[in-house]
Amino acid sequence: METKSEAVNGDWPVPTAQQMLERCIVPVKAEFLVRKGPSRNIDATLPASDALVANSAPTADKKQNREQEQSRSESRRQMRKEVRAGRPAELCTNHLLGRCTWGERCKYSHDLAGYLRTKPADLPGSCPWTVVQAKCPYGIMCRYARSHGVDDELHRVLATVLPADGVGLMAVDGSDAAVVASAETDGGVAPVPVPVLGSELPLPTSIEKEVNYLSKDIQNLLWKKRYDYSKADGILKSMDLRISFKGASKPDTGNDGGSGEKREPVESGPQKAEVVENVQPAPAEGGEGLAGQGHDGMLLNAGSAVAEVEAPTQVDAAANLAAELGSQGPPDGDADAVEGPAAKRQRTGDTGSGGGDGTDAHPTAADAVTVALPVSDAAALATLTPEQHPGKEAAVTASGTDSPTGHTAAVVSEARLAHVEVPLRPSERRRLDFRGKTYLAPLTTVGNLPFRRTCKSLGVDVTCGEMALATNLLQGQMSEWALLKRHPCEDFFGVQVCGGYPDALARVGQLLGEQIQVDFVDINMGCPIDLVCDKKAGSALLRQPGRIERILRATSKALGDTPLTFKTRKGYNDGEDVAHTFLHKAGEWGAAAVTLHGRTRQQRYSKLADWEYIHRCGESCAAAGLQLIGNGDVFSYLDWNQHMNDTGGHLASLMIGRGALIKPWIFTEIKEQRHWDISASERLELYKQFCSFGLEHWGSDSRGVETTRRFLLEWLSFTCRYVPVGLLEVLPQQMNHRPPAFRGRNELETLLASEDSRDWVRISEMLLGPPPAPISFAAKHKSNSYTAPGTASELDMARG
């Protein structure tokens, strides 16, 4: 592991706590400090943050930074390639059931004996599904298959095959195996045995089904560009905002684009990915579509009475599309894209605990509940005054109401407009209350569902899914919809989307409001990543506050009663703070709350967050009745208390990002108002819990195990920055302080503090067994905020 095990005895001077604080180094007690050995050559297997700390002389050379980033990307690609090469061919269970029609062209293996010979040895313990008396959806592909206790033909064949040698976690004598870590000293590399504190992962008492799956029927509509966005498009037209086209338009679109916001041509550069299709069904197939289902199960949209009579619902149209698609599969040829993690590999129809075919995403006639809404949009329209509906006379006159046909057309037109012109009363919107609640920031890659479940067990109140791109959601990409999944334990949950234009976000707002169960939808207007900003999304919106207003107004209306929030930074460039000029107006634009990160886009993480600016914005937002959530560098319960108290009650809550990644028990510390000197064994139990949640979410077959390993390694790249409370000379540890080389109070604590990615792989082997092939891991995110300006490690660990 990294040089943290050599005794402090020597002729080198030991810095005092004050000297370490002045140099922005964590003040570790002298008896735990060690002297760094000769720094190894930094190669592509190490994250850029490790390279910078080991060299202790970071450079601002942009060319070198680009080369480092390219090396990191190549390392990640090489890791995935190594894992794929070591993974046995996936077994075609349809062939075992006599249902595979592909024959020799099937991309899955039909050789059962060959598969079983190459299948890795089972993990110690019991299958999480059989423990809760459920059928394992992975069958003999499960890494606990020998513990299933199922007496069928496949498991009898499995029992006749000897397990692979040397792949288990347990020693031959049944005792726990030992993990050996490399401790680099001046004399070379010495082995340090680290005992494994229990190899088996914790077993669940129950497996609850995750929600927010995209049904195949709705995905077919999105693929065919036939989802009914008439509600969102009506809102955009009423606001005189343009609805962009991409590719060939469908017949009977009914929209000519409007004359609203100016947009560059669709063909120009990165903007092309940010526009959406202006597709509406013909009047005979139109209507307002299926009413959405809210978090409490009530219908969000009563729909048009005329549309209900004359037009099929979204599900009816989807059924017709399914017949059209037949065996074509997704547009890219991947027939598995719409199946759950278990069905994708088994193809037997079982979805397991976290699967779900999505059929429950839409209310049936038996599920419908009576709501206090007008029976039709036309009835609601009749209650409006001319001031509320200035376009009523024009619509009736233009349609020719003297004839029955003209009268019907007028009613349909008015019914469509009613969705735009009948705003929800404040009392009809679902209320959000962030006051005093701990809030886990939406974090890309590392903020996955198993990590959020781990944080829920440690006391977090509000969770939010990873950032999803609006255009990918509109295209029905399953990888993007997977970011919206919600576990039942997440009782206060939102999803975050990112986009740069009102048309895309309004359509996404309607889609999410109708198809998923969330407590709020958050728009990321602070993402500093170049790929996002180049599409005029994320932090780029800070250059055009007018567009922020249009996005909020359109999206909040399209969402119905689902509250809308957004997250932003104080400005785009240093010295150009603009957030204070519009945040207090966001409530009038439709936002229920706003999160402010006290940094600019240019600043990234090179300086501390500007909490004085956040407090100033909090005063204006509180005066306007808008909840403001502060964000930046919260790393202890003392930071929480200081920022909440210094504002005089102007802040509703604080959002915690990197602090939760480095020590997720920060939520427990805040609730209990104490510094938790968590032991190494307790930290290892948290990793075990994460792996158990990961196998439930990603699957207990070989692919699910390796996916869990990859996300565990990403998390370990953050937790290695934690310095135990018992080793600190001055409390608490600060976010911008660099951990020095130190040894822990035992071998396991020393191993968990290692900044060597090879030691992170060893930790994963303690929990998930060896990988199918040797891997060289490179962290995806670079999280350090304590390096020199301009260096690669300044880049964000999270989008926003």
C-alpha positions in Angstrom: 0.0 0.0 0.0 1.0 3.6 -0.1 3.8 4.5 2.3 1.9 4.6 5.6 3.6 1.9 7.7 7.2 3.0 8.3 7.8 4.2 11.9 8.3 7.8 12.5 11.7 7.3 14.1 14.4 8.9 12.1 16.4 12.0 11.6 13.7 13.9 9.7 11.9 16.7 11.6 8.4 16.0 12.7 6.1 19.0 11.8 3.9 20.4 14.5 0.1 20.5 14.3 0.2 24.3 13.6 2.8 23.8 10.8 0.6 21.2 9.2 -2.5 23.3 9.4 -0.6 26.2 7.8 0.3 23.9 4.9 -3.2 22.6 4.6 -2.2 19.1 5.8 -4.4 17.1 8.1 -2.8 17.4 11.6 -2.1 13.7 12.5 -0.5 12.8 15.8 3.2 12.4 15.7 3.2 8.8 16.7 1.1 7.8 13.7 3.1 9.8 11.1 5.4 7.9 8.8 8.0 9.0 6.3 7.3 8.5 2.7 9.6 6.1 1.0 11.0 6.6 -2.5 8.1 7.6 -4.7 7.2 4.9 -7.3 6.9 5.8 -11.0 3.5 7.1 -11.6 1.8 5.2 -14.3 -1.7 5.0 -15.8 -2.8 2.5 -13.1 -2.9 5.3 -10.5 -5.5 8.0 -10.4 -4.3 11.5 -11.1 -4.9 12.5 -7.5 -2.5 9.8 -6.3 0.1 10.9 -8.8 0.0 14.5 -7.6 0.2 13.7 -3.9 3.0 11.2 -4.4 5.1 13.7 -6.3 4.2 16.5 -3.9 5.1 18.9 -6.7 2.0 19.4 -8.9 2.3 21.0 -12.2 -0.1 23.3 -14.1 1.1 22.0 -17.5 -2.1 21.6 -19.5 -0.4 19.2 -21.9 0.6 16.9 -19.1 -2.8 17.0 -17.6 -4.3 16.0 -21.0 -1.9 13.1 -21.2 -2.8 12.0 -17.7 -6.5 12.1 -18.5 -5.9 10.1 -21.7 -3.9 7.5 -19.7 -6.7 7.3 -17.1 -9.3 6.7 -19.9 -7.1 4.1 -21.5 -6.7 2.4 -18.1 -10.5 2.3 -17.5 -11.0 0.8 -21.0 -8.3 -1.7 -20.4 -9.9 -2.7 -17.1 -13.2 -3.3 -18.7 -11.5 -5.3 -21.5 -9.7 -7.5 -18.9 -12.8 -8.2 -17.0 -14.7 -9.1 -20.2 -11.8 -11.3 -21.3 -11.8 -13.2 -18.0 -15.6 -13.6 -17.8 -17.0 -16.9 -19.0 -19.4 -16.8 -21.9 -23.0 -16.1 -20.7 -25.3 -19.0 -20.8 -28.4 -19.0 -22.9 -31.2 -20.2 -20.5 -33.7 -20.1 -23.4 -31.7 -22.9 -24.9 -31.9 -24.9 -21.7 -35.6 -24.4 -21.7 -35.9 -25.3 -25.4 -37.0 -21.8 -26.4 -34.0 -20.4 -28.2 -34.7 -19.7 -31.8 -31.3 -18.3 -32.8 -29.5 -21.6 -33.0 -25.8 -21.2 -33.8 -26.3 -17.4 -34.3 -27.1 -16.9 -30.7 -24.6 -14.7 -28.9 -25.0 -16.6 -25.7 -23.4 -20.0 -25.0 -25.3 -23.2 -25.5 -22.5 -25.3 -23.9 -23.7 -26.0 -20.4 -20.8 -28.2 -19.4 -18.2 -25.7 -20.8 -19.9 -22.9 -19.0 -19.9 -24.7 -15.7 -16.2 -25.6 -16.1 -15.3 -21.9 -16.5 -17.8 -20.5 -14.0 -16.0 -18.9 -11.0 -16.3 -20.6 -7.6 -19.3 -19.6 -5.5 -19.0 -16.9 -3.0 -19.2 -18.0 0.7 -22.6 -17.7 2.3 -26.2 -18.0 1.0 -28.0 -16.6 -2.0 -29.9 -13.5 -0.9 -33.0 -14.6 -2.8 -33.3 -18.1 -1.3 -32.8 -16.6 2.2 -36.0 -14.7 1.8 -37.8 -17.7 0.4 -37.8 -16.4 -3.2 -36.7 -18.0 -6.4 -33.3 -16.8 -7.5 -33.7 -15.1 -10.9 -30.1 -16.1 -12.0 -30.5 -19.8 -11.6 -27.2 -21.7 -12.0 -25.5 -18.5 -13.1 -25.8 -17.2 -9.6 -22.5 -17.0 -7.6 -24.4 -18.7 -4.8 -25.9 -21.4 -7.0 -24.6 -24.4 -5.0 -26.4 -23.1 -1.9 -29.8 -22.8 -3.6 -31.0 -26.3 -2.5 -33.1 -26.6 -5.6 -33.5 -30.2 -7.0 -34.0 -29.6 -10.7 -32.1 -30.9 -13.7 -29.7 -27.9 -14.0 -28.7 -27.8 -10.4 -28.1 -31.6 -10.5 -25.8 -31.1 -13.4 -24.1 -28.3 -11.4 -23.5 -30.6 -8.5 -21.6 -33.0 -10.7 -19.0 -30.3 -11.8 -16.2 -29.6 -9.4 -15.8 -25.9 -8.5 -12.9 -23.9 -9.9 -9.8 -24.1 -7.8 -8.4 -21.2 -5.8 -11.2 -18.7 -6.4 -13.0 -18.9 -3.1 -12.8 -16.5 -0.2 -12.3 -19.2 2.4 -9.2 -21.1 3.2 -9.1 -24.9 2.7 -9.3 -25.5 6.4 -12.4 -23.4 6.6 -10.8 -20.5 8.3 -10.8 -16.9 7.0 -8.3 -16.3 4.3 -5.7 -13.6 4.8 -5.3 -10.6 2.5 -1.7 -9.4 2.0 -1.1 -5.7 1.4 2.1 -4.3 0.1 3.7 -1.7 2.4 6.4 0.3 0.7 9.3 1.3 2.9 12.8 2.5 2.3 14.0 -1.1 2.3 11.5 -2.3 -0.3 8.1 -3.9 -0.2 7.2 -5.9 2.9 4.1 -8.1 3.1 1.6 -7.0 5.8 -1.0 -9.7 6.6 -4.5 -8.2 7.1 -7.0 -10.5 8.7 -10.5 -10.7 7.1 -13.1 -10.0 9.7 -15.8 -12.3 8.4 -16.0 -13.2 4.7 -19.7 -13.6 4.2 -21.8 -10.6 3.2 -24.8 -9.7 5.4 -28.0 -11.4 4.3 -31.3 -9.4 3.8 -34.4 -10.0 5.8 -36.5 -9.1 2.8 -35.9 -7.9 -0.7 -38.1 -5.0 -1.7 -38.9 -4.3 -5.3 -37.4 -1.1 -6.8 -39.6 1.3 -8.7 -39.3 3.7 -11.6 -38.7 1.1 -14.3 -39.4 2.1 -17.9 -42.0 -0.3 -19.3 -41.4 -1.8 -22.7 -44.6 -0.3 -24.1 -43.6 3.2 -23.2 -40.1 2.6 -24.4 -41.5 1.5 -27.8 -43.4 4.8 -28.0 -40.2 6.8 -27.3 -38.3 4.8 -29.9 -41.0 5.4 -32.5 -41.2 9.1 -31.5 -45.0 8.6 -30.9 -45.3 9.5 -27.2 -48.0 12.1 -26.8 -46.3 15.3 -25.7 -49.3 17.5 -26.5 -49.5 18.7 -22.9 -45.8 19.9 -22.9 -46.0 21.2 -26.4 -49.1 23.2 -25.6 -47.3 24.8 -22.7 -44.4 25.7 -25.0 -46.7 27.2 -27.6 -48.5 29.2 -25.0 -45.2 30.6 -23.9 -44.2 31.3 -27.6 -41.2 29.0 -27.3 -39.9 27.1 -30.3 -40.1 23.3 -30.4 -37.0 22.0 -32.2 -36.9 19.4 -34.9 -34.3 16.7 -35.3 -34.4 14.5 -38.3 -37.6 13.8 -40.4 -40.9 15.0 -38.9 -43.9 12.7 -38.5 -47.1 13.4 -40.4 -49.8 15.6 -38.8 -47.4 17.2 -36.3 -49.7 20.2 -35.8 -46.8 22.5 -34.7 -44.8 24.8 -36.8 -42.3 25.7 -34.1 -43.5 29.1 -32.9 -41.4 32.2 -32.8 -40.0 32.1 -29.3 -36.5 31.6 -28.1 -33.8 31.9 -30.8 -31.9 28.7 -31.5 -28.9 27.9 -33.6 -29.4 25.5 -36.5 -29.9 21.8 -35.5 -26.9 20.8 -37.5 -24.4 23.0 -35.6 -22.0 21.2 -33.4 -22.9 20.0 -29.9 -26.3 21.6 -29.9 -27.6 18.9 -32.2 -27.9 16.5 -29.3 -29.9 18.9 -27.2 -32.9 19.4 -29.5 -36.0 17.1 -29.5 -38.5 16.1 -32.0 -41.7 18.1 -32.6 -43.8 15.0 -33.0 -47.6 14.9 -32.3 -50.0 12.2 -33.3 -52.8 12.9 -35.7 -56.0 14.3 -34.1 -57.7 10.9 -34.4 -54.9 9.4 -32.4 -54.2 12.3 -30.1 -55.7 13.4 -26.8 -53.8 14.1 -23.7 -52.6 10.5 -23.2 -52.5 8.5 -20.0 -52.9 10.3 -16.7 -49.7 10.2 -14.7 -49.5 8.4 -11.3 -48.0 10.4 -8.4 -46.1 9.3 -5.4 -49.3 8.8 -3.5 -50.9 6.8 -6.3 -53.4 9.6 -7.3 -53.8 10.6 -10.9 -52.0 13.7 -11.7 -53.9 14.5 -14.9 -57.6 13.9 -15.5 -57.2 14.1 -19.3 -59.6 15.4 -21.9 -63.1 13.9 -22.1 -63.1 14.3 -25.8 -59.7 12.7 -26.1 -60.8 9.7 -24.0 -63.7 9.1 -26.4 -61.9 9.6 -29.7 -58.4 8.6 -29.0 -56.5 5.5 -27.6 -54.4 5.9 -24.5 -50.6 5.8 -24.4 -50.7 2.1 -23.5 -53.2 1.3 -26.3 -50.8 3.0 -28.7 -47.9 1.1 -27.2 -49.7 -2.2 -27.7 -50.1 -1.4 -31.4 -46.5 -0.5 -31.6 -45.4 -3.7 -29.9 -47.2 -5.6 -32.6 -45.5 -3.5 -35.3 -42.0 -4.0 -33.7 -42.4 -7.8 -33.5 -39.0 -9.3 -33.3 -37.1 -6.2 -34.5 -35.9 -5.3 -31.0 -34.4 -1.9 -30.1 -33.2 0.3 -32.9 -29.6 -0.5 -32.2 -30.2 -4.2 -32.6 -29.9 -5.0 -28.9 -32.9 -7.0 -28.0 -32.0 -7.0 -24.3 -32.1 -3.3 -23.7 -35.6 -3.3 -22.3 -35.3 -6.2 -19.9 -34.4 -6.1 -16.3 -30.9 -7.2 -15.0 -32.1 -10.7 -14.4 -34.2 -11.2 -17.5 -31.5 -9.7 -19.6 -29.3 -12.6 -18.8 -31.8 -15.3 -18.3 -34.6 -14.5 -20.8 -37.1 -16.6 -18.7 -39.5 -13.8 -17.7 -38.3 -13.6 -14.1 -37.3 -10.1 -12.9 -36.3 -10.9 -9.4 -36.6 -8.4 -6.6 -35.3 -5.4 -8.3 -36.6 -6.3 -11.7 -40.1 -5.5 -12.7 -41.5 -5.5 -16.1 -42.8 -2.0 -15.7 -46.4 -3.0 -16.2 -47.4 -1.5 -12.9 -46.2 1.9 -13.9 -49.6 2.8 -15.4 -52.8 2.8 -13.4 -55.5 0.4 -14.7 -59.2 0.9 -14.4 -59.2 -0.8 -11.1 -56.4 1.4 -9.8 -58.0 4.7 -10.8 -59.2 6.8 -7.9 -61.7 9.6 -7.9 -60.1 13.0 -7.7 -61.7 16.4 -7.3 -61.1 17.6 -10.8 -63.5 18.7 -13.6 -64.7 15.7 -15.7 -63.0 17.2 -18.8 -60.7 19.9 -19.9 -63.6 21.6 -21.7 -65.5 21.8 -18.4 -62.5 23.3 -16.8 -62.2 25.7 -19.7 -65.7 26.9 -19.1 -64.8 28.1 -15.7 -62.1 30.5 -17.0 -62.6 34.2 -17.4 -61.6 35.8 -20.7 -58.5 37.3 -19.0 -57.4 33.8 -18.0 -58.1 32.4 -21.5 -57.5 35.2 -24.0 -57.3 32.8 -27.0 -60.8 31.3 -26.5 -62.6 33.5 -29.0 -60.0 33.1 -31.6 -60.0 29.3 -31.3 -63.8 29.1 -31.6 -64.0 31.5 -34.5 -61.2 29.9 -36.4 -62.7 26.5 -36.1 -66.1 27.4 -37.5 -68.5 26.3 -34.8 -71.6 26.6 -36.9 -71.2 23.0 -38.0 -71.0 19.9 -35.8 -67.6 19.1 -37.1 -66.4 22.6 -36.4 -67.9 22.5 -32.9 -66.1 19.3 -32.1 -62.8 20.7 -33.4 -63.2 23.8 -31.2 -63.8 21.6 -28.1 -60.7 19.6 -28.9 -58.7 22.7 -29.4 -59.9 24.2 -26.2 -59.3 21.0 -24.3 -55.7 21.0 -25.4 -55.2 24.6 -24.4 -56.8 23.9 -21.0 -53.7 22.1 -19.9 -51.7 25.3 -20.4 -54.2 27.9 -19.3 -55.4 26.3 -16.0 -52.4 26.6 -13.6 -52.4 24.6 -10.5 -53.1 26.4 -7.3 -50.4 26.5 -4.7 -52.5 24.2 -2.5 -52.7 21.7 -5.4 -49.0 21.2 -5.7 -47.2 18.8 -3.5 -45.4 20.6 -0.8 -41.7 20.2 -0.1 -40.1 20.8 3.3 -36.3 20.6 3.3 -36.0 22.5 6.6 -33.5 20.8 8.9 -33.2 17.7 6.8 -29.9 16.2 5.8 -29.6 16.0 2.0 -27.3 13.7 0.0 -26.2 15.4 -3.2 -26.8 13.7 -6.5 -23.4 12.3 -7.4 -22.6 10.7 -10.8 -21.2 7.1 -10.7 -20.7 7.0 -6.9 -24.2 8.2 -6.0 -25.8 4.9 -7.2 -28.7 3.2 -5.5 -26.7 0.8 -3.3 -24.7 3.8 -2.0 -27.8 5.7 -1.3 -29.2 2.8 0.6 -26.0 2.7 2.7 -26.5 6.4 3.5 -30.1 5.8 4.4 -29.0 3.3 7.0 -26.7 6.0 8.4 -29.5 8.6 8.8 -29.7 10.7 5.7 -33.2 12.2 5.1 -33.3 13.3 1.4 -31.7 11.4 -1.5 -31.5 12.2 -5.2 -30.7 10.0 -8.2 -27.7 10.5 -10.4 -27.9 13.1 -13.1 -29.7 12.0 -16.2 -29.5 13.8 -19.6 -32.9 15.0 -20.8 -32.4 13.9 -24.5 -31.3 10.4 -23.5 -34.5 10.0 -21.4 -36.6 11.2 -24.3 -34.9 8.6 -26.5 -35.8 5.8 -24.1 -32.2 4.8 -23.4 -32.3 2.2 -20.6 -28.9 3.1 -19.3 -30.2 6.6 -18.6 -33.6 5.5 -17.2 -31.7 3.2 -14.8 -30.4 6.3 -13.0 -34.0 7.1 -12.0 -34.6 3.8 -10.0 -35.8 4.2 -6.4 -35.6 1.9 -3.5 -38.6 1.8 -1.1 -36.4 2.9 1.8 -35.9 6.2 0.0 -38.9 7.9 1.5 -37.9 11.5 0.4 -36.5 11.0 -3.1 -35.9 13.1 -6.2 -34.3 12.7 -9.6 -32.0 15.1 -11.3 -32.1 15.9 -15.0 -29.8 18.1 -17.2 -30.7 20.0 -20.3 -30.2 23.4 -21.9 -33.5 24.2 -23.6 -37.1 24.6 -22.5 -38.6 22.2 -25.1 -36.5 19.2 -24.0 -37.0 19.8 -20.3 -40.7 20.5 -20.6 -41.2 17.2 -22.4 -39.1 15.4 -19.9 -41.1 17.0 -17.1 -44.3 15.7 -18.6 -42.8 12.2 -19.2 -41.4 11.9 -15.6 -44.6 13.3 -14.1 -46.6 10.6 -15.9 -44.3 7.6 -15.6 -42.3 7.6 -12.3 -42.8 8.0 -8.6 -40.7 10.8 -7.2 -41.2 13.5 -4.5 -39.5 16.2 -6.7 -37.5 16.7 -9.9 -34.2 18.6 -9.8 -32.6 20.4 -12.8 -28.8 20.6 -12.8 -27.8 24.1 -13.7 -24.4 24.0 -12.2 -22.6 21.1 -13.9 -19.1 22.4 -14.9 -18.2 19.6 -17.3 -17.2 20.8 -20.7 -19.2 18.2 -22.5 -22.4 19.5 -20.8 -21.6 23.2 -21.0 -20.8 23.0 -24.7 -24.4 22.0 -25.2 -25.5 25.1 -23.4 -26.6 23.1 -20.3 -25.3 23.0 -16.7 -23.3 26.0 -15.7 -23.6 27.5 -19.2 -27.2 28.5 -18.2 -25.7 31.1 -15.8 -24.7 33.1 -18.8 -28.4 33.4 -19.8 -30.6 33.8 -16.8 -33.5 34.5 -19.2 -33.3 30.9 -20.4 -33.4 29.7 -16.8 -36.7 31.5 -16.3 -38.2 29.9 -19.4 -37.0 26.5 -18.4 -38.4 26.7 -14.9 -41.8 28.1 -16.1 -42.2 25.5 -18.8 -41.0 22.5 -16.8 -42.9 23.3 -13.6 -46.2 23.4 -15.6 -45.4 20.2 -17.4 -44.7 18.4 -14.2 -48.2 19.0 -12.9 -48.2 18.7 -9.1 -44.7 17.3 -8.8 -42.5 20.0 -7.3 -39.5 21.3 -9.2 -36.1 22.3 -7.8 -32.8 23.2 -9.4 -29.1 23.4 -8.4 -26.7 26.0 -9.6 -23.5 27.8 -8.8 -22.9 31.4 -8.0 -21.5 32.3 -11.4 -19.8 31.1 -14.5 -16.4 32.9 -14.3 -14.6 34.2 -11.2 -15.6 37.7 -10.3 -18.9 37.4 -12.2 -21.3 36.3 -9.6 -24.9 36.4 -10.9 -26.9 34.0 -8.8 -28.0 36.7 -6.4 -29.7 38.6 -9.3 -32.3 35.9 -10.0 -32.5 33.3 -7.2 -35.1 35.2 -5.2 -37.3 35.3 -8.3 -37.2 31.5 -8.9 -40.2 30.9 -6.7 -42.3 33.0 -9.1 -41.0 31.0 -12.0 -42.2 27.7 -10.5 -39.3 26.4 -8.3 -40.1 25.0 -4.9 -36.5 25.1 -3.7 -33.0 25.9 -5.0 -29.6 24.6 -4.1 -26.6 27.0 -4.4 -23.1 25.7 -4.6 -20.8 28.5 -3.4 -18.3 28.2 -6.2 -18.1 29.4 -9.8 -17.7 27.1 -12.8 -14.2 28.4 -13.5 -13.2 27.8 -9.9 -14.2 24.2 -9.8 -12.8 22.9 -6.5 -9.6 24.9 -6.3 -10.8 27.2 -3.5 -13.2 26.9 -0.5 -16.9 27.5 -1.0 -18.0 31.1 -0.5 -20.5 30.7 2.3 -20.8 34.5 2.8 -22.3 34.7 -0.6 -24.6 31.8 0.1 -25.8 33.5 3.3 -26.5 36.7 1.3 -28.6 34.8 -1.2 -30.3 33.0 1.6 -31.6 36.3 3.1 -33.2 37.4 -0.2 -34.7 33.9 -0.9 -36.1 33.7 2.6 -37.7 37.1 2.2 -39.3 35.8 -1.1 -40.6 32.6 0.7 -38.2 30.3 -1.3 -36.2 27.5 0.4 -32.5 27.8 -0.3 -30.1 24.9 0.3 -26.4 25.6 0.8 -23.7 23.3 -0.7 -19.9 23.2 -0.4 -17.3 21.7 1.9 -19.5 20.3 4.7 -17.4 17.7 6.4 -18.5 17.5 10.0 -21.4 18.3 12.3 -19.5 21.5 13.3 -19.6 22.7 9.7 -23.3 21.9 9.6 -24.0 23.8 12.8 -21.9 26.8 11.8 -23.5 27.3 8.3 -27.0 26.7 9.6 -26.6 29.1 12.6 -24.7 31.8 10.9 -27.5 32.5 8.5 -30.0 33.3 11.1 -32.4 30.6 9.8 -32.3 31.8 6.2 -31.1 28.4 4.9 -33.5 25.5 4.8 -30.8 22.8 4.8 -27.4 21.9 3.5 -26.5 19.5 0.7 -23.6 17.2 1.3 -21.6 15.6 -1.5 -17.9 14.8 -1.2 -18.2 14.7 2.6 -20.7 11.9 2.3 -18.4 10.0 -0.1 -15.4 10.2 2.2 -17.3 9.4 5.4 -21.0 8.6 4.8 -21.5 8.4 8.6 -21.4 12.2 8.6 -25.2 12.0 8.7 -25.0 10.0 11.9 -22.6 12.6 13.3 -25.0 15.4 12.4 -28.0 13.7 14.0 -26.1 12.8 17.2 -24.0 15.9 17.3 -20.7 14.1 17.9 -17.5 13.1 16.2 -17.6 9.3 15.5 -14.3 7.6 15.9 -15.4 4.8 13.7 -13.2 1.6 13.8 -11.7 -0.1 10.8 -14.0 -3.2 11.4 -17.1 -0.9 11.4 -16.0 0.6 8.2 -15.5 -2.8 6.6 -19.0 -3.7 7.7 -20.2 -0.7 5.7 -18.4 -2.0 2.6 -20.0 -5.4 3.2 -23.4 -3.8 3.4 -22.8 -1.9 0.2 -21.8 -5.1 -1.6 -24.9 -6.9 -0.3 -27.0 -4.0 -1.7 -25.1 -4.1 -4.9 -25.8 -7.8 -5.5 -29.5 -7.2 -5.0 -29.4 -4.2 -7.4 -27.0 -5.4 -10.1 -27.4 -9.1 -9.7 -25.7 -12.0 -8.0 -24.3 -13.6 -11.2 -20.8 -12.9 -12.4 -21.7 -9.8 -14.2 -23.5 -8.3 -11.2 -20.5 -9.2 -8.9 -18.1 -7.4 -11.2 -20.3 -4.4 -11.5 -20.6 -4.2 -7.8 -16.8 -4.5 -7.6 -16.3 -1.6 -10.0 -18.6 0.8 -8.1 -17.0 -0.3 -4.8 -13.6 0.6 -6.2 -14.9 4.0 -7.2 -16.1 4.6 -3.7 -12.8 3.4 -2.1 -11.0 6.1 -4.1 -12.8 8.6 -1.9 -12.9 6.9 1.5 -9.1 6.5 1.5 -8.9 10.3 2.2 -10.5 9.8 5.6 -8.3 10.1 8.7 -9.7 8.4 11.8 -10.7 10.8 14.6 -8.4 9.0 17.1 -5.4 9.9 15.0 -6.1 13.7 14.8 -4.3 16.3 16.8 -6.9 18.9 16.0 -10.6 18.2 15.3 -12.3 18.2 12.9 -10.7 17.2 9.6 -11.2 19.8 6.9 -12.2 19.1 3.3 -9.3 21.1 1.8 -6.6 19.5 4.0 -4.4 16.8 2.4 -3.9 13.6 4.5 -0.2 13.0 5.2 1.5 9.6 5.1 0.4 7.8 8.3 -0.2 4.3 9.8 -3.4 3.2 11.4 -4.0 1.7 14.8 -4.1 -1.7 13.2 -3.2 -3.3 9.8 -6.8 -3.1 8.5 -7.0 0.6 9.3 -3.7 1.1 7.5 -5.0 -0.8 4.5 -8.2 1.3 4.3 -6.2 4.5 4.3 -4.1 3.4 1.3 -4.1 5.6 -1.8 -2.8 2.7 -4.0 -5.5 1.4 -6.3 -4.0 -2.1 -6.1 -4.9 -2.1 -2.4 -8.4 -1.1 -3.3 -8.6 -4.1 -5.5 -7.4 -6.2 -2.5 -10.1 -4.9 -0.3 -12.7 -5.8 -3.0 -11.3 -9.3 -3.0 -11.9 -9.6 0.7 -15.6 -9.0 0.0 -16.3 -10.3 -3.5 -13.5 -12.7 -4.2 -10.8 -12.4 -6.9 -11.8 -10.8 -10.2 -12.0 -13.1 -13.2 -8.8 -11.6 -14.5 -6.1 -9.3 -13.0 -7.3 -5.7 -13.3 -5.6 -2.3 -13.1 -8.2 0.1 -11.7 -8.2 3.9 -12.4 -10.8 6.0 -10.6 -13.2 7.8 -12.9 -13.5 10.9 -10.7 -10.8 13.1 -9.4 -11.9 14.6 -6.0 -9.0 16.5 -4.5 -9.7 20.1 -3.7 -6.3 20.8 -2.1 -4.0 20.7 -5.1 -2.6 23.7 -7.0 -4.9 25.7 -9.3 -4.9 24.4 -12.9 -4.1 20.8 -12.1 -6.0 17.8 -13.3 -7.3 16.8 -9.8 -9.3 20.0 -9.7 -11.8 18.5 -11.9 -15.1 17.7 -10.4 -16.0 14.4 -8.6 -19.7 15.2 -9.3 -21.6 17.1 -12.0 -22.7 20.2 -10.2 
